[in-house]
Structure formats: C-alpha cells, structure tokens
Amino acid sequence: MKSLLYSKPALHWTEALPLGNGRIGAMHFGGVGEERFQLNEDTLWSGPPSRYKPHDDRESLQKVRQLLREHKYGEADEETKNMFGPYAQVYMPLGNLGIRFMHGEEGQRYKRSLDLERALSSVTYTIGPVEYTREAFISSPHQVLAIRLTSSIPMQLNFEVTLDSLHKSYALQDDHALCLQGICPEYCAPGYYEEDLQPIVYGDFGNTKSIHFEGRLGASIEDGQVVYRNGKLCVQDATKVVLYFAAATSFNGYDQLPGTDFGLLARHNESILSKAMEISYDQLKEEHIRDYRELFDRVDFTLEDGALEDEMLDTDKRMQKYGANDPAMVALLFHFGRYLLIASSREGTQPTNLQGIWNDMVRPPWGCNYTLNINTEMNYWPAEVTNLSECHRPLLKAIQELSVNGRKMVKERYGLNGWAAHHNSDLWRHAQPVGAERHGDPAWAFWPMSGVWLCRHLWEHYEYTQDKQFLAEEAYQIMKGAAEFCLDWLVEDESGYLITSPSTSPEHHFYSNDGQLGAVSQGATMDLQLIGDLFENCLNMVDILGVEDEWVKHMAAAKARLHPMQIGKYGQLQEWLIDYEDEYQDHRHVSHLYGAYPGNQLTEDVMLDAVRLTLIRRGDAGSGWSLGWKVCLWARLKDGERAFLLLRRIFNVVTAYGGKGSGISPNLLGSHPPFQIDGNFGYTAGIAEMIVQSHRGYVELLPAIPSAWQSGALSGVRVRGGFEISLTWERMQVSQLDFACRVDNTFRMKSDKSAIVREEGKEDRTLEPTEGYLSLKVCKDQKVTLQF
C-alpha cells in the first residue's frame, strides 16, 4: 500500500495533500462544495537581494576572544551581539486556486487519496445519482498543475474558478485564460521578530524591486461552455473539464535584481499552457507518471504485514490507532519521505526549505527559509542513500552560490580567507550572521559553521556516486574555501591545541562553574567535529585527485592539532570545551553528536558509549526533526529497539494545527509543531540507517533491526562506493543480497557467514569470510547475487 486515504475533505492545511514538481507546489483540500488548491512557487521570496553595507567585526571579534579567555561569558554574549547582521528573507505563498461548485456541499461515499506511486491526488463522491471525480498532479516535464473534473452523468459540471493571493495582486482575464499578477514584499520580518513597526513592507506596482509573479489558468472542455468574466473562469453544463495552471516569477538569480515585466511572465506562461494543452490529458498524465516513477520506483521497502481488522481506516486514524506497530504504515511513511523529496527538489529548482515548497503564510514560522544548523541538512539525509541523487543537486548548486556570498562576507567582516555562512540563508544566499540590531540570541544568531557542515553534502554526493568529475570541477574549490576559512578561524588555546573562538553549540546554553549562563564559549565540540570532518574529507579528496598544494600541508598539520573530544563527569560526550552544566538536560538539539551521525568520527567503543549516555541524558522527547535525528543516532549505535521506540513517538498524530506534541499531522507532514518537513526526511533516513550502513568503509546489513521487523525487503538503495543494493531478510537474518556498482570497485561487507555467489554467465561458487568480512571485486554494472 502506497497511498494516503481519507473519507472526508481537509478542513485544515495540515490535512490537505501535497503535490509538487520541485518548483510548483500545491496543497489539495478536496472540498465538495468548495475546492481549494493552495499554491506555491519555489522562487517566490521577499526581497530583493540585500546590498549590505560593509561591516568590519574584527575589533569585536578580538574583544569577544579576550572576554572568553577571562571566562566572562555574559559580557562575551553581549559583545557578540555587535557582530549580528540582518535577518534572512522569507519564503512566500503564491495564492489559491478556488473552485465553487453549484451542486451543494453534501456528498456521499466520499473518498480522497494521494497515490505515492503515481504522484496523483484524487477525490470522488456522489450527489444523487451522479459520481463526481477530481484528479490532480503537477507535471515536471510540462511544468503545469493539471486538474481533471468529471461527472458520471453528462453535463452535470457547473462551477466557477478563482485565483487570489495574500500579496498585492489583481486578477484579470481574456478570452482564453484567467490570470493572477502580483508582487512580493520588499521586506518581511521572520515570524518570531516582533520589534518591527512594519514587519511587512510592499512597494508599489511599477516601482518596486521585489519579485513579481503571475499565475495563469486555462481550461479544455469536451462539451458545455467555458466563459472568462469578472475575474472568474465559469463552466456550465460540462461532463469533463481539465484545468491547467502555470506559474512564473521574475527571479533572475541569487545575485541579480528581479525583473519587473509582467508581459514577459505572461508570455512565458502562455507558452507553457499552450504546449501542455496541445496534447491530451491522458498523454500529459502518462508523461508525468513516467518521469516521476523513474525516480520513485528505484527503491522499495516492505515489512512482513500483520493482518489488521480495519485496514480501510483513514490513514491518520490508522496511524493513530496502531502507530509503529503497523508495518504497512512504517513503510508508507518511509515512501512518503521520498515522495516529498521528489516533489520539492528536482534538478534546476531551489533546495527544499523548512517546509519543502509548501507554505500558506506571508509570515510563516521561522521565515520558512533555510535553517543551516541542522534543518536544511536533514532535508537531504535520505537523498543519496534512497537513490535520489539527482534530487540532491539543488542543494549542491545552492552551496556553490552561498560560497560566493560567504567569501565576500568573511573578508569584509573578519578579514579572513575562504568562505563561511551562518544560521540562516534564503533565496538570495544570505551568508551573514542574523539577529538584527542586537535582537537575537547568540546561541542561534552567531554560528559561522554552516558552510563547513554543508560541505559534507558535497563529499557524500561523491562517496555515493563516485563521480570524480563532480569532485574536481564542483566540490574541490568549495571544500577548499571552507577549509581555508577554518584555518584562519582557529586559534591556539593555552595547551597548544587549536580551537574555535567565539563558539556556540547551536541553540543551547550552559552554566559555567561560577553560575554564569552563557551561549558563547570556546571550542564547542560540534565546531571541532565539523572542522575535523571537513579536513578529513578534504584530505581524502586531494588524495583522489592527486593534488599537492601548500594549503593541504597546513590543513593536515592543523587537523593533528585540533582539540580532542572529551568525556564529561556523567560519562557523556562533552558539549563544550569545559565540562559545564547544560541549561536544559533534555534540550532538543544534540549538536555535539554530529560526529556520530551524520559524521563518522565517533567509532571507538569508548566514544560510542559516551554518545549513548548523552542520548540517555537528553531523553526520548523532542520536536519532529529532533526525533528523526535521534532515530539516526540510535541506529548508528546499533540499538534497533531504542530506535524503534523513537519511531513510536514520531507516529504521534497531531490532530489540530498548532496543537500540542510533536510527530506527524493528519496528512503525514512532520509536526515540529508547527509543520517542518525535516521530520519527514529524518524519518526516511533513519529507516535506511537501521537497515543498511556503509560509513566505516564496508557495508553492514541489518545493524539496527528491531525485533518487530522479523521479515522484510529493501531494494534499490545506495551505499558508499557507488553500489546499489537490494536485500531480503527472514527471522532477522539476511537471506539474499543483490548488488551492482557504477564503477569498478571492491564490495566489502561485514559478515561471518559464507555466501553463494551468483553472477550472470558464471558458475555458482562459495564466498568465504576473511577476518569477519566478505570481499568481492566487481566490474562496472556487473550484477551479483549473494545467497545466505
């Protein structure tokens, strides 16, 4: 089962069903009397790109460092506020496509669904003897939202369609289309910032530098009549109608002012609609499904399905009743994560933001931007392992763009080399610190490690794809630039180790030994893990590429001098350089466990024990994304039962928008609360991590399988080294493994069991383990089966 099923329309946004093609997003409500598609476009942001005045922070930087040497943490926090910068801009909703039907609001035998295998949403119901159906999808090949409406008895469709927006906008029509044209705000304060007299500032039509947008709606009809009048599309006495919606914005690039020509947007949308409407709806749908399934069908996941008495329950009710004890729902939520990544991140689009591409507010939570101290990165944790490498590309492209602004920022603010970024970014690749005029808290507003973390995505893309051209032509300069910043940012402590100063552990505070509450310190563990990870990956990169350069020697020397990680008085991994007390022992962030996951520095038993004790002290509570991270961490610790316990918490259904508790909403979107999509992606990555791991240079199967998953299958996933693998297991033991590689390589797997090797054109043979591992050299695209 790979469908979300419901027996009533959506009343709240968190009950509507998400559609997307990476660029255009829609939330489908499925009402009877009134239908609504809430619309988004991934380049619709407040702005224009800011032209920041040069800001020299070198004096403040030295003051903060001196205050930290003197352990004056409160004063250091206050001085750090002098290095704050403007907030990032905000992701905007486009508008609404509304359909008002003339048949009343009382329907019978109502069904609403989202088919994950075909990326189609549908609605059916009856009124009297007539069955009404609605089907919708957003095509990537043709860049339109298509909605087909039918009645089982001819000429029973009578409805009006409107387009509206929360922005400065107006609707107009001609003989062939209904149009919505508008402008975004020039400035929008994030939802948590309450000090602005004018939190939203619009320019005027014809005199604004903000992004302009147009949505255009056309219709095809077999019978009946279509009329465009009074800003509406009116349909009378029809049997089948297809609506086509196209959207365009004047975004010209992260470093350019947006265009101002509505005529250009109109001509673009006219062309898009014309091409989509030249072919039949069935062909449009077929091409959409073929394009989508080329990605989605690469991976499958099933668990032995126990019989349920009421399998036809609504999806949210079923999840609420059975939770993670329902194997079909465990698999469904895994597939839903991959569906969301395909729907919100395709080559050539923007990366997924805090809500993917789905947002209905002008001031959404946390600006619906790119939060770079965990959330944006988590969005892409499942990309490579679940065989959606192409969907990773928008983030990799954005990192390159961010590095351009980050290099300028680092030179102006700190007088240093290389590039960096801070806590938040946006469409314009904001790299500055945030916090406004001393408004924010340094615990989140000042954190120049984002670029370092983002570089792990470049390296992992190479590890999974083995694409040396990407490594040389795209990743090399970006990773080198981040390493150059770290080399300049590091300072020597009194023991001769290299540390960061100032340093924060994202969004957490500490109590010093003399009772000071602080955010800014020296050498936070996460900083040192991130930098050590980057240096290690850079050393591997230059070895692969055969680079010998002076910066590499400096980096290798600096890596050897990084302050080692420490175990604190409770047996926990220390979060700060000094073993200070947590402000909140159960804080949702576990930043200093980066080295366990997604990093791979913490592999020794003593350190893994410290990670385990840290997680126990933190507890199992947490927001949606925090639960996802903890699942991944417990999987790395090979504790499947504890990971499964966290999955149970994720299956908490938050039934009302803004309601208490974390988990998932009725439409399965992650609830922080409110909605954040990173929880969905963290869940999917966590499931993969429980079943297959490859971060130690070898493949490990079922490293964290819980006893509830006695039998199952996972096919088409990728592991480091360029391999694609499929496995089945019975009674918690692998019975068969199939794999192939995109390059010549050696497959190495942890196992103490012999296996029967089957290769096309060769006789079966037995492969015996050597020192606990099975190893087999394979050629590019060679398919191999191991039976146990």
C-alpha positions in Angstrom: 0.0 0.0 0.0 1.5 3.3 -1.1 -1.5 5.7 -0.8 -2.8 8.1 1.7 -6.6 7.5 2.1 -9.3 9.7 3.7 -13.1 9.7 3.9 -13.6 13.4 4.3 -12.2 16.7 2.9 -9.4 18.6 4.5 -10.6 21.4 6.8 -7.1 22.5 7.9 -4.0 23.0 5.9 -2.3 20.1 7.8 -5.0 17.8 6.4 -4.6 18.8 2.8 -2.4 16.7 0.4 0.9 18.0 -1.0 1.6 17.9 -4.7 4.8 19.3 -6.4 7.2 19.1 -9.2 10.1 20.6 -7.4 9.2 24.2 -8.5 5.4 24.5 -8.2 3.7 23.2 -5.1 0.0 22.8 -4.2 -1.9 21.6 -1.2 -5.1 19.9 -2.4 -8.0 20.2 0.1 -10.7 18.2 -1.7 -13.8 20.0 -0.7 -17.2 19.1 -2.0 -19.0 22.4 -2.4 -15.7 24.4 -2.5 -12.4 23.0 -3.6 -9.1 24.7 -2.9 -5.6 24.3 -4.2 -3.2 26.4 -2.1 -0.3 27.3 -4.4 3.5 27.9 -4.1 6.4 28.6 -6.4 9.9 27.9 -5.1 11.4 31.3 -6.2 8.7 33.4 -4.5 10.5 35.1 -1.7 10.6 38.6 -0.1 13.5 40.7 -1.1 15.4 41.9 -3.4 18.9 40.7 -2.7 20.3 42.9 0.0 23.2 45.2 -0.7 24.8 45.1 2.8 27.0 47.9 3.9 30.5 46.6 4.7 30.6 45.6 8.4 34.0 45.2 10.0 33.8 42.9 13.0 37.5 42.5 13.6 37.6 44.7 16.8 34.5 42.9 18.3 36.0 39.5 17.4 39.1 40.3 19.4 37.2 41.6 22.3 35.0 38.5 22.5 38.0 36.3 22.3 39.7 38.1 25.2 36.5 38.0 27.3 36.3 34.3 26.7 39.9 33.8 27.8 38.8 35.5 31.0 35.7 33.4 31.3 33.4 36.4 31.2 30.6 34.7 29.4 27.8 37.2 30.0 30.0 40.0 28.6 31.1 37.8 25.7 27.4 37.2 24.8 26.7 40.9 24.8 29.8 41.8 22.7 28.9 39.1 20.2 25.7 40.9 19.6 27.7 43.7 18.0 28.5 41.2 15.2 24.9 40.4 14.4 23.5 41.0 10.9 20.1 41.4 9.2 17.6 38.6 9.1 17.3 36.4 6.1 14.3 36.9 3.8 11.1 34.9 3.9 9.6 32.2 1.6 6.1 33.3 0.3 2.9 31.7 -0.7 1.7 32.4 -4.2 -2.1 32.2 -3.8 -5.1 30.0 -4.1 -7.0 28.3 -6.9 -10.6 28.0 -5.7 -13.4 26.1 -7.3 -17.0 26.7 -6.2 -19.5 24.1 -7.4 -23.2 24.6 -8.0 -24.2 21.2 -6.7 -24.2 21.9 -3.0 -22.0 20.7 -0.1 -23.4 17.4 0.9 -21.7 14.4 -0.9 -22.0 10.7 -0.2 -19.4 7.9 -0.4 -16.6 10.5 -0.2 -13.0 9.3 -0.8 -9.8 11.4 -1.0 -6.4 9.9 -1.7 -2.8 10.6 -2.6 -1.2 7.9 -4.8 2.6 7.9 -4.0 3.4 5.6 -6.8 2.0 8.0 -9.5 2.1 11.3 -7.6 -1.7 11.8 -8.2 -4.3 13.2 -5.8 -7.9 12.3 -6.3 -11.4 12.9 -4.9 -14.6 11.1 -5.6 -18.1 11.5 -4.2 -21.7 11.2 -5.2 -24.6 13.6 -5.2 -27.8 11.9 -6.1 -27.1 9.5 -9.0 -24.0 11.5 -10.1 -20.5 10.5 -9.2 -18.1 13.4 -9.3 -14.3 12.8 -9.6 -11.3 15.1 -9.4 -7.7 14.1 -10.2 -4.7 16.4 -9.9 -0.9 16.3 -10.5 1.9 18.7 -11.1 4.0 17.8 -14.2 7.7 18.2 -14.2 8.1 17.7 -17.9 5.3 20.2 -18.7 5.5 22.5 -15.7 1.8 22.7 -15.1 -0.7 21.8 -12.4 -3.4 19.7 -14.2 -6.8 19.1 -12.6 -9.4 16.9 -14.3 -13.0 17.1 -13.3 -15.7 14.7 -14.5 -19.3 13.7 -13.8 -20.6 10.2 -14.4 -23.8 11.6 -16.0 -23.2 14.0 -18.9 -23.4 17.8 -18.5 -23.5 17.9 -14.7 -20.4 20.0 -14.0 -21.2 23.6 -13.1 -18.6 25.6 -11.3 -16.6 28.9 -11.0 -12.8 29.1 -10.6 -11.0 32.0 -9.0 -7.4 32.9 -8.4 -6.4 35.0 -5.4 -3.3 35.9 -3.3 -2.4 37.3 0.1 0.0 39.7 -1.7 -0.6 42.9 -3.6 -2.2 41.4 -6.6 -5.1 41.5 -9.0 -7.0 39.0 -11.2 -7.8 39.6 -14.8 -9.0 37.6 -17.8 -9.0 37.4 -21.5 -10.9 35.1 -23.9 -8.5 32.2 -23.2 -7.2 32.4 -19.6 -7.6 33.7 -16.1 -4.6 35.5 -14.7 -3.3 36.5 -11.3 -0.5 39.0 -11.2 1.2 40.4 -8.0 4.3 41.5 -6.2 6.1 40.1 -3.2 7.1 42.3 -0.2 10.4 44.1 -0.4 10.9 43.2 3.2 9.4 40.7 5.6 10.4 40.1 9.2 10.5 36.5 10.4 7.5 35.4 12.4 9.3 35.4 15.7 10.6 39.0 15.3 8.1 41.4 16.9 10.0 44.6 17.2 9.3 46.0 13.7 6.7 48.7 13.3 6.2 47.4 9.8 7.0 43.7 9.7 5.9 43.5 6.0 6.8 46.2 3.5 5.4 46.3 -0.1 6.5 48.6 -2.9 4.1 49.9 -5.5 3.3 48.3 -8.8 5.7 49.7 -11.4 8.0 50.9 -8.6 9.4 48.0 -6.7 12.5 45.9 -6.8 10.7 42.8 -5.3 9.8 39.6 -7.1 6.9 39.9 -9.5 4.7 36.8 -10.2 2.0 35.6 -12.5 -0.3 32.6 -12.3 -2.3 31.7 -15.4 -5.2 29.3 -15.7 -6.6 27.8 -18.8 -9.3 25.1 -19.5 -10.1 22.5 -22.0 -13.7 21.1 -22.3 -15.4 18.4 -24.3 -18.9 19.8 -24.0 -20.7 22.6 -22.2 -19.4 26.1 -22.1 -16.4 28.0 -20.7 -16.6 31.7 -20.1 -13.9 34.1 -18.6 -15.6 37.0 -16.9 -15.4 39.2 -13.8 -12.1 37.7 -12.8 -13.5 34.2 -12.9 -13.5 31.1 -15.1 -17.1 29.9 -15.4 -18.0 26.4 -16.6 -21.6 25.4 -17.4 -23.2 22.0 -18.3 -19.9 20.1 -18.9 -19.1 16.5 -18.5 -15.3 16.6 -18.4 -13.1 19.6 -17.8 -9.3 19.9 -17.5 -7.8 22.9 -15.8 -4.2 23.8 -16.4 -2.3 26.2 -14.2 1.2 27.7 -14.9 3.2 30.0 -12.7 6.2 32.2 -13.3 8.2 34.7 -11.3 10.7 37.5 -12.2 13.5 35.9 -10.2 16.7 36.4 -12.2 19.3 34.7 -10.0 20.5 35.0 -6.4 22.8 38.0 -7.2 20.5 39.9 -9.6 17.6 42.2 -9.1 14.3 40.6 -10.1 12.7 41.6 -13.4 9.7 43.9 -13.5 8.0 43.0 -16.8 4.6 41.3 -16.3 4.4 40.9 -20.1 7.5 38.6 -20.0 5.8 36.4 -17.3 2.6 36.3 -19.3 4.3 35.2 -22.5 6.2 32.6 -20.6 3.0 31.2 -19.0 1.1 31.4 -22.3 3.8 29.2 -23.9 3.8 26.7 -21.0 0.0 26.4 -21.2 -0.1 26.2 -24.9 2.3 23.3 -25.0 0.6 21.4 -22.2 -2.8 21.8 -23.8 -1.6 20.7 -27.3 -1.6 17.1 -26.1 -4.3 15.1 -24.5 -4.8 15.0 -20.7 -4.0 11.2 -20.9 -0.7 11.8 -22.6 0.2 14.6 -20.2 -0.6 12.3 -17.3 1.3 9.4 -18.8 4.4 11.6 -19.3 4.2 12.9 -15.7 3.9 9.4 -14.3 6.8 8.1 -16.4 9.0 11.0 -15.3 8.1 10.6 -11.7 8.4 6.9 -11.5 11.8 6.9 -13.0 12.9 8.3 -9.6 10.3 6.9 -7.2 10.4 3.3 -8.4 14.1 2.9 -7.8 13.5 1.9 -4.2 11.0 -0.3 -2.5 10.5 -1.2 1.2 8.2 -3.7 2.7 7.8 -5.3 6.1 6.0 -8.6 6.9 2.5 -7.3 7.1 0.4 -8.5 10.0 -3.3 -8.7 9.3 -5.4 -5.7 10.6 -9.1 -5.8 11.3 -9.8 -2.4 9.8 -7.2 -1.8 7.0 -9.6 0.7 5.3 -9.4 3.2 8.1 -8.4 6.7 7.1 -4.6 7.0 7.1 -4.4 9.3 10.1 -6.9 7.2 12.1 -4.9 4.1 11.3 -1.7 5.7 12.3 -3.3 7.0 15.5 -4.7 3.5 16.3 -1.7 1.3 15.5 1.3 3.6 15.3 4.6 2.0 14.5 3.1 -1.4 15.3 1.5 -1.3 11.8 4.2 -2.5 9.3 2.4 -1.1 6.3 2.3 2.4 7.9 6.0 2.2 8.8 6.7 1.6 5.2 4.2 4.2 4.0 5.9 7.0 5.9 9.3 5.9 4.5 7.9 6.1 1.0 6.2 9.5 1.8 9.6 11.0 2.7 11.0 10.0 -0.8 7.8 11.3 -2.4 8.2 14.7 -0.7 11.8 15.0 -1.7 11.0 14.3 -5.4 8.0 16.7 -5.2 10.1 19.5 -3.6 13.6 19.2 -5.1 14.3 18.5 -8.7 17.3 19.4 -10.8 17.1 23.1 -11.7 14.9 24.0 -8.8 15.6 25.7 -5.4 16.5 23.4 -2.5 13.8 22.4 0.0 13.3 24.9 2.7 11.9 24.4 6.2 8.6 23.4 4.7 9.7 21.9 1.4 7.9 24.1 -1.0 4.5 24.2 0.8 3.6 27.3 2.8 0.3 29.3 3.1 1.5 32.2 5.3 3.1 35.5 4.5 5.0 35.4 7.8 5.5 31.6 8.2 7.2 30.0 11.2 10.9 30.8 11.2 10.6 32.5 7.8 10.3 29.2 6.1 13.8 29.7 5.0 17.0 27.7 5.1 18.0 27.0 8.7 21.5 25.7 8.4 22.4 24.4 11.9 20.5 21.1 11.2 17.3 21.5 9.3 18.4 22.1 5.7 21.0 19.4 6.0 18.5 16.9 7.4 16.2 17.5 4.4 18.8 15.8 2.3 19.9 13.0 4.5 17.8 10.5 2.5 18.8 11.8 -0.9 21.8 9.6 -1.7 21.0 6.5 0.3 17.5 6.2 -1.1 18.7 6.6 -4.7 17.6 10.2 -5.3 21.0 11.7 -6.1 19.5 14.0 -8.7 17.2 15.5 -6.1 20.3 16.4 -4.1 21.6 18.6 -6.9 19.6 21.8 -6.0 21.3 21.9 -2.6 24.7 21.3 -4.1 24.1 24.2 -6.5 22.9 26.4 -3.7 26.1 25.6 -1.7 28.2 26.9 -4.6 26.2 30.1 -4.8 26.3 30.6 -1.0 30.1 30.2 -1.1 30.3 33.3 -3.3 28.5 35.5 -0.9 30.1 33.7 2.0 33.6 34.6 0.7 32.8 38.2 0.5 31.2 38.2 3.9 34.2 36.6 5.6 36.6 39.1 4.0 34.6 42.1 5.0 33.6 41.1 8.5 36.6 39.2 9.8 39.4 40.0 7.4 39.9 36.3 6.7 40.2 34.0 3.8 37.9 31.3 2.5 34.1 31.3 2.9 31.5 30.7 5.6 27.8 31.0 6.3 25.8 31.4 9.5 22.5 30.2 10.9 20.0 31.2 8.2 20.0 31.6 4.4 17.4 32.3 1.7 16.8 32.6 -2.0 19.5 35.4 -2.1 22.1 33.1 -0.5 22.3 35.1 2.7 25.6 34.3 4.5 25.7 37.0 7.2 25.0 36.4 10.9 21.4 37.1 11.8 19.9 38.7 14.9 19.2 42.2 13.6 20.1 45.1 15.9 21.2 43.0 18.9 17.7 41.4 18.9 18.7 37.7 18.7 20.4 35.3 21.0 24.0 34.4 20.1 23.1 30.8 20.7 21.4 30.7 17.3 22.2 34.0 15.7 26.0 33.7 15.6 27.2 30.3 14.2 29.7 30.5 11.3 29.9 26.8 10.8 27.1 26.3 8.3 29.4 26.2 5.3 31.6 23.6 7.0 28.6 21.3 7.5 27.2 21.9 4.0 30.5 20.6 2.6 29.7 17.2 3.9 26.9 17.0 1.3 29.4 17.6 -1.4 31.6 14.8 -0.1 28.8 12.4 0.4 27.5 13.0 -3.1 30.9 11.9 -4.3 31.1 8.9 -2.0 27.7 7.6 -3.2 28.2 8.4 -6.9 32.0 8.0 -7.3 31.7 11.0 -9.7 35.3 12.3 -9.9 34.4 14.9 -12.4 32.0 16.4 -9.9 34.6 16.2 -7.2 37.2 18.0 -9.3 35.0 20.6 -11.1 32.4 21.4 -8.4 33.3 20.2 -4.9 37.0 20.9 -4.8 37.0 24.7 -4.8 34.1 24.9 -2.4 35.5 22.5 0.1 38.9 24.1 -0.2 37.4 27.5 0.5 35.6 26.3 3.6 38.9 24.7 4.9 40.7 28.0 4.3 38.2 29.8 6.5 38.6 27.2 9.2 42.4 27.5 9.1 42.1 31.3 9.6 39.3 31.0 12.2 41.1 28.5 14.5 43.1 29.9 17.4 45.6 28.3 19.8 44.5 27.6 23.4 46.7 27.6 26.4 47.6 24.0 25.9 48.7 24.4 22.3 45.5 22.8 20.8 43.6 24.6 18.0 40.1 25.6 19.0 37.4 28.0 17.7 36.6 31.2 19.5 34.0 32.5 19.7 32.0 29.3 19.6 28.4 28.3 20.2 26.6 24.9 20.3 23.5 25.6 18.3 20.5 26.9 20.3 21.8 25.7 23.6 23.2 27.4 26.7 25.5 26.3 29.5 26.1 27.2 33.2 29.7 27.9 33.9 31.3 26.7 37.2 30.7 30.1 38.8 27.0 30.0 37.7 27.1 32.3 34.7 24.5 31.4 32.0 26.2 31.7 28.6 25.9 30.9 24.9 29.3 31.9 23.6 32.3 29.9 24.6 35.5 28.5 23.2 35.9 25.2 21.3 32.3 23.8 21.3 32.5 20.2 20.5 30.4 20.5 17.4 32.7 23.1 15.9 35.7 20.8 16.3 33.9 17.8 14.9 32.7 19.7 11.9 36.2 21.1 11.2 37.9 17.8 11.7 35.3 16.1 9.4 35.9 18.7 6.7 39.7 18.4 7.0 39.5 14.6 6.7 37.2 14.8 3.7 39.4 17.3 2.0 42.5 15.1 2.6 40.7 12.2 1.0 39.6 14.5 -1.9 43.1 15.7 -2.7 44.4 12.2 -2.5 41.8 11.0 -5.0 42.5 14.0 -7.3 46.3 13.9 -6.9 46.5 17.4 -5.6 49.7 18.5 -3.8 49.5 22.1 -2.5 50.6 24.2 0.4 47.1 24.6 1.8 46.9 20.8 2.1 50.0 20.7 4.3 48.7 23.4 6.5 45.4 21.6 6.8 46.9 18.3 7.7 49.0 20.0 10.4 46.0 21.8 11.8 43.9 18.6 11.8 46.5 17.0 14.0 46.3 19.9 16.5 42.6 20.1 16.9 41.5 19.8 20.5 40.4 16.2 21.1 36.8 15.4 22.2 36.3 14.8 25.9 34.1 12.7 28.1 32.4 14.6 30.9 31.7 13.8 34.6 28.5 12.0 33.8 30.2 9.8 31.2 28.6 11.9 28.5 30.3 13.4 25.5 31.1 16.9 26.5 29.3 19.6 24.6 31.7 22.4 25.5 35.4 22.6 26.0 34.9 22.9 29.7 32.6 20.4 31.4 29.9 22.9 32.1 26.3 22.0 33.0 23.5 22.1 30.4 20.9 24.8 30.7 18.4 22.1 29.7 19.5 18.5 30.1 16.7 17.4 27.7 17.4 20.0 25.1 16.1 19.1 21.6 19.5 19.7 19.9 22.2 17.1 20.1 24.7 19.1 18.1 27.8 17.6 19.7 26.7 14.2 18.4 27.3 15.2 14.8 30.5 13.1 14.9 28.3 10.0 15.3 25.7 10.9 12.7 25.8 12.3 10.1 29.5 12.3 10.6 31.6 9.2 11.2 34.4 10.3 13.5 33.0 8.6 16.6 33.6 4.9 16.0 35.6 3.8 19.1 33.7 1.9 21.7 34.6 4.4 24.5 33.3 7.3 22.4 30.2 5.5 21.3 29.4 4.7 25.0 29.7 8.4 25.7 27.3 9.1 22.8 24.9 6.6 24.3 25.0 8.1 27.7 24.5 11.6 26.2 21.3 10.4 24.4 20.0 8.8 27.5 20.5 12.0 29.4 18.8 14.0 26.7 15.8 11.7 26.8 13.5 10.5 24.1 11.3 13.6 23.8 11.9 16.1 21.1 10.4 18.0 18.2 9.8 16.3 14.9 13.2 16.8 13.4 14.9 16.1 16.8 13.2 12.7 17.0 14.4 12.0 13.4 18.0 12.8 14.4 17.8 10.6 17.5 16.5 7.7 15.4 19.5 8.0 13.1 21.8 8.2 16.1 20.4 5.1 17.9 20.7 3.3 14.5 24.4 4.3 14.4 24.7 2.9 17.9 23.1 -0.4 16.5 20.3 -0.2 19.0 17.3 -1.1 16.9 14.9 -1.4 19.9 15.7 2.1 21.1 15.4 3.5 17.5 12.0 1.8 17.2 10.9 3.4 20.5 11.7 6.8 18.9 9.7 5.8 15.8 6.7 5.2 18.0 6.9 8.8 19.1 7.1 10.1 15.5 3.8 8.3 14.9 2.0 10.6 17.3 -0.7 12.3 15.1 -1.1 16.0 15.9 -4.7 16.4 15.0 -5.1 20.2 15.0 -2.8 22.9 13.6 -0.8 24.4 16.4 -1.8 21.6 18.8 0.5 20.2 21.5 3.0 17.5 20.8 5.4 16.5 18.1 5.1 13.9 15.4 3.0 14.0 12.2 -0.1 15.8 11.1 -3.1 14.0 9.6 -1.6 14.5 6.1 1.6 12.9 7.4 3.7 16.1 7.1 6.1 16.5 10.1 4.8 18.5 13.1 7.6 20.3 15.0 5.0 21.7 15.8 4.0 23.5 13.6 4.9 22.0 10.3 8.5 21.4 9.4 9.4 18.9 6.6 12.8 17.9 8.1 11.0 15.4 10.4 9.8 13.5 7.4 13.2 13.4 5.8 14.9 12.4 9.1 12.4 9.5 9.5 13.2 8.2 6.0 16.9 8.5 6.5 16.6 6.8 9.9 14.8 3.8 8.5 17.5 3.4 5.9 20.2 3.7 8.6 18.5 0.9 10.6 18.7 -1.5 7.7 22.0 -0.7 6.0 25.1 1.3 6.9 28.3 2.0 4.9 30.1 4.8 6.8 33.0 2.6 8.0 34.3 1.6 4.7 32.3 -1.6 4.5 28.6 -2.5 4.2 26.7 -3.6 7.2 23.3 -5.1 6.8 20.5 -5.0 9.5 22.8 -3.2 12.0 19.8 -1.9 14.0 16.9 -4.0 13.1 14.2 -4.1 15.8 12.6 -7.4 16.7 9.3 -6.1 15.4 10.7 -6.3 11.8 11.2 -10.1 11.6 11.0 -10.2 7.8 11.1 -7.7 5.1 12.9 -6.3 2.0 14.6 -3.1 1.0 15.6 -2.8 -2.7 17.4 -0.2 -4.8 19.2 1.8 -2.0 22.7 3.0 -2.5 25.7 2.7 -0.3 29.1 4.5 -0.3 31.4 3.2 -3.0 28.9 3.6 -5.8 27.0 0.4 -5.1 23.2 -0.1 -5.4 21.9 -3.0 -3.2 18.7 -4.9 -2.6 18.2 -7.2 0.4 15.6 -9.5 1.8 15.6 -10.9 5.4 13.7 -13.5 7.3 13.7 -14.0 11.0 16.0 -11.0 11.3 18.7 -12.7 9.1 19.6 -11.6 5.6 18.6 -14.3 3.1 19.7 -12.7 -0.2 21.6 -9.7 -1.3 21.8 -8.3 -4.8 24.2 -5.5 -5.8 25.8 -3.7 -8.7 28.3 -0.8 -8.9 28.5 2.2 -11.2 32.3 1.9 -11.3 34.9 -0.9 -10.9 35.2 -1.4 -7.2 35.5 -3.9 -4.4 32.4 -4.8 -2.4 33.2 -5.4 1.2 30.6 -6.5 3.7 30.7 -7.3 7.4 29.7 -11.0 7.8 30.9 -14.1 9.4 28.8 -16.3 7.2 29.7 -17.8 3.8 27.5 -17.0 0.8 26.7 -18.5 -2.6 27.8 -16.1 -5.3 25.7 -15.9 -8.5 26.8 -13.9 -11.5 25.4 -14.0 -15.0 27.4 -16.3 -17.3 29.4 -17.8 -14.4 29.0 -20.9 -12.3 27.8 -20.5 -8.7 30.6 -20.5 -6.2 31.0 -20.2 -2.4 32.5 -17.0 -0.9 34.0 -17.5 2.5 34.5 -14.7 5.0 38.0 -13.4 5.8 38.5 -11.9 9.3 34.8 -11.2 9.5 34.3 -9.7 6.1 33.1 -10.9 2.7 35.0 -9.2 -0.2 34.4 -9.4 -3.9 35.9 -7.4 -6.8 33.2 -6.3 -9.2 33.2 -4.6 -12.6 31.1 -1.6 -13.6 27.4 -2.6 -13.9 28.2 -6.2 -13.0 25.2 -7.7 -11.2 25.9 -10.0 -8.3 23.7 -12.0 -6.0 24.7 -13.4 -2.6 22.6 -16.0 -1.0 23.0 -16.9 2.6 
